[in-house]
Amino acid sequence: MSFTLMPGGWMNRLEWGAREPAKPFRALRPNRVKGVVLHHSGVEGGPSGIAAVRAFEAYHMDTRKWDGIAYNWLVDAAGGVFEGRGAGVRGAATRGWNARSESICYTGWGYDPVPTVALKAIQLVIDDVQFRYGGSLWVRGHRDMSSSTCPGDWLYGWLADGRRVDQGPPSDIDWAGIVAYLTAFKDRVTVTPLSRRRRSRGEAVRLAQSHLRHRGYSPGPADGIYGRRTAAAVKQFEKAMGFLKPDGVLDGATWTALFFV
């Protein structure tokens, strides 16, 4: 998921200061994932931005004793998107469905009208999740899955009404910015390739993991750590392309093929 597509920007776990999980997050099995579940904070006038995400994490880890923040993704009233557990990871937000869905939490109050910029961001996150799983997922509110009023009457009504929102003209998407952002990482990995042997980690690894999932591979959680599963997924991708050295190393050539071919 590219932060440049989001109306209010995008922050990964490192950027908002996520704590280390109490236990490693478990990966979802793509063939078992059936849907996307929308939540809200349940706090009228609650915080937004980094403060909201950190407050959720503290409550989930310190009070509920969960391994980390419960949601895969969070969206605030300004349209900012925050990586919670991230793509392809089992959450803790929807009892009975955590192994079969990804979750999105609106950090505001779903009983009041939600700003259009936040609705756009929620829809873009939904689109991204749908893309990763082939576009066949259902999208439901938390109340559809349990005895809850979440995600609030107004936000649930928006879901029931077909999630209609003016996405804006195609020119709103900064394609040049996306290309420049990805090219900068390509230049870095050309000089210093990413690999399991180097114990590579960071945003470039997370981006590659996320995009490998987009393309149908299984690199494990998008956690920014170049582990065994990520190396295997890179090697599978290289073999499938046919013109790359299938060594499981993400160099400039593999990066270019992954993001631009």
C-alpha positions in Angstrom: 0.0 0.0 0.0 1.5 3.3 -1.0 1.2 6.3 1.4 1.0 8.6 -1.6 -2.4 7.3 -2.5 -3.9 8.2 0.9 -5.7 11.5 1.3 -4.2 12.1 4.7 -0.9 10.2 4.3 0.2 6.8 5.4 2.4 5.7 8.4 3.9 2.3 8.9 4.6 0.8 12.3 8.1 2.2 12.5 6.9 5.7 11.8 4.2 5.8 14.4 6.4 4.1 17.0 4.7 0.7 17.4 5.9 -1.5 20.2 7.4 -4.9 19.6 4.6 -7.5 19.7 4.5 -9.6 22.9 4.6 -12.6 20.5 5.3 -12.7 16.8 2.1 -12.0 14.8 0.7 -15.0 12.9 0.3 -14.8 9.2 -3.1 -15.3 7.6 -3.7 -18.1 5.2 -4.8 -16.4 2.0 -7.1 -19.2 0.9 -9.0 -18.8 4.2 -9.5 -15.1 4.1 -13.2 -14.2 3.4 -13.7 -10.6 4.2 -12.9 -7.2 5.6 -14.5 -6.0 8.9 -14.9 -2.3 9.7 -14.8 -1.1 13.3 -14.8 2.3 15.1 -13.2 3.6 18.3 -16.3 3.6 20.3 -15.0 6.8 22.0 -16.9 10.0 21.3 -14.4 12.9 20.6 -11.5 10.5 20.9 -8.0 11.3 19.8 -6.8 11.2 16.2 -3.4 10.7 14.5 -0.5 9.0 16.2 -2.0 9.6 19.7 -5.1 7.6 18.8 -3.1 4.7 17.4 -0.7 4.6 20.4 -3.7 4.7 22.8 -5.3 1.7 21.1 -2.0 -0.2 21.2 -1.5 0.6 24.9 -5.1 -0.5 25.8 -4.9 -3.7 23.7 -1.5 -4.7 25.1 -1.5 -3.5 28.6 -5.2 -3.9 29.5 -6.5 -6.6 27.2 -3.1 -8.4 27.2 -3.1 -9.0 23.5 0.1 -9.5 21.5 -0.2 -6.1 19.9 -2.7 -3.6 18.5 -5.8 -5.5 17.4 -6.4 -4.0 13.9 -4.7 -4.5 10.6 -5.3 -0.9 9.6 -6.5 2.3 11.3 -7.9 5.4 9.6 -8.4 8.8 11.4 -10.7 11.7 10.7 -8.1 13.5 8.6 -7.8 10.5 6.2 -4.5 9.3 7.6 -3.9 5.6 7.4 -1.8 3.8 9.9 -0.4 0.3 9.7 -1.6 -1.7 12.7 -0.7 -5.3 12.4 -0.4 -4.8 8.7 -1.1 -6.9 5.6 -1.7 -10.6 5.7 -1.5 -10.8 9.5 -4.0 -12.3 11.9 -5.7 -9.6 14.0 -7.5 -9.7 17.4 -10.4 -7.4 16.6 -13.2 -9.8 15.5 -13.7 -12.8 17.7 -14.3 -15.9 15.6 -13.1 -14.2 12.4 -9.6 -13.1 13.1 -8.2 -16.0 11.0 -10.5 -15.2 8.1 -10.5 -11.5 7.7 -8.5 -8.2 7.9 -9.8 -5.4 10.1 -10.0 -1.6 9.6 -10.7 0.7 12.5 -12.0 4.3 12.1 -10.4 6.0 15.1 -13.3 8.4 15.3 -17.0 8.1 16.4 -19.0 6.1 13.9 -22.4 7.4 15.2 -21.7 10.9 13.7 -21.1 11.8 10.1 -17.6 10.7 9.0 -15.5 13.3 7.0 -15.4 12.5 3.3 -11.6 12.5 3.4 -11.7 9.6 6.0 -14.3 7.7 3.9 -12.0 8.0 0.9 -9.1 6.6 2.9 -11.3 3.7 4.3 -12.4 2.9 0.8 -8.8 2.9 -0.5 -7.8 0.5 2.3 -10.7 -1.8 1.4 -9.7 -1.6 -2.3 -6.1 -2.6 -1.4 -7.2 -5.5 0.8 -9.6 -6.7 -2.0 -6.8 -6.5 -4.6 -4.5 -8.6 -2.5 -7.1 -11.4 -2.1 -8.4 -11.3 -5.7 -11.4 -9.0 -5.2 -13.9 -11.5 -3.9 -14.1 -10.5 -0.2 -17.2 -9.3 1.5 -17.1 -6.1 3.6 -19.1 -6.0 6.8 -19.4 -4.0 10.0 -18.3 -5.5 13.3 -22.0 -5.7 14.4 -22.6 -8.2 11.6 -20.1 -10.6 13.2 -21.0 -10.2 16.9 -23.4 -8.7 19.4 -22.0 -5.2 19.0 -23.2 -1.8 17.8 -19.8 -1.2 16.2 -18.9 0.6 13.8 -21.7 3.0 14.9 -25.0 3.7 13.1 -23.7 6.4 10.7 -20.7 4.5 9.5 -22.6 1.2 9.3 -25.2 3.0 7.2 -22.5 4.1 4.8 -21.5 0.5 4.5 -25.0 -0.7 3.9 -25.6 2.1 1.3 -22.8 0.7 -0.9 -19.9 2.9 0.4 -20.7 5.7 -2.0 -18.0 8.4 -1.8 -16.6 10.8 -4.4 -13.1 9.5 -5.0 -12.0 12.5 -6.9 -10.5 12.7 -10.4 -7.6 10.4 -11.4 -5.3 13.4 -11.3 -5.6 13.4 -7.5 -3.2 10.4 -7.4 0.4 11.5 -7.4 1.7 8.9 -9.9 5.0 10.8 -10.3 5.5 10.8 -6.6 4.8 7.0 -6.4 7.4 6.3 -9.1 10.0 8.6 -7.5 9.5 6.9 -4.2 9.9 3.4 -5.5 12.8 4.4 -7.7 14.7 5.8 -4.7 14.4 2.4 -3.0 15.5 0.7 -6.3 18.7 2.8 -6.3 19.4 1.7 -2.7 18.9 -2.0 -3.3 21.0 -1.8 -6.4 24.0 -0.7 -4.2 23.1 -2.9 -1.2 20.8 -5.8 -2.2 18.3 -7.1 0.4 18.6 -10.7 1.6 18.1 -13.1 4.4 21.9 -13.6 4.7 22.4 -9.9 5.3 19.5 -9.9 7.8 18.0 -7.0 5.9 15.1 -5.2 7.5 13.3 -1.9 7.2 10.8 -0.1 4.9 12.2 -1.4 1.7 11.7 -5.0 2.9 8.1 -4.2 4.1 7.2 -2.6 0.7 8.6 -5.7 -1.1 6.7 -8.1 1.2 3.4 -6.1 0.7 3.8 -6.1 -3.1 4.8 -9.8 -3.2 1.4 -10.5 -1.5 -0.2 -8.2 -4.1 1.2 -10.5 -6.8 0.1 -13.7 -5.1 3.2 -14.8 -3.3 3.5 -15.7 0.5 6.4 -13.7 2.1 4.9 -13.9 5.6 3.8 -10.8 7.5 4.7 -7.4 6.1 6.9 -6.8 9.1 10.1 -5.4 7.4 12.2 -8.4 8.3 13.8 -10.4 5.5 13.2 -13.9 6.9 13.0 -17.4 5.4 9.5 -16.9 3.9 10.4 -13.6 2.3 13.5 -15.1 0.7 11.5 -18.0 -0.6 8.8 -15.7 -2.0 11.4 -13.6 -3.7 13.0 -16.7 -5.2 9.6 -17.9 -6.5 8.9 -14.6 -8.1 12.4 -14.5 -9.7 11.8 -18.0 -11.1 8.4 -17.0 -12.4 9.7 -14.0 -14.2 12.2 -16.1 -16.2 14.9 -13.5 -16.7 16.1 -13.0 -13.1 18.7 -15.0 -11.2 16.6 -17.1 -8.8 18.7 -16.6 -5.7 16.2 -15.1 -3.3 18.1 -11.8 -3.2 16.2 -8.6 -3.8 18.6 -6.5 -5.9 17.9 -3.6 -8.4 16.8 -5.9 -11.2 14.4 -7.9 -9.0 13.0 -4.7 -7.5 12.4 -3.2 -10.9 10.6 -6.4 -12.1 8.5 -6.5 -8.9 7.2 -2.9 -9.0 7.5 -1.8 -12.6 7.0 -4.9 -14.8 
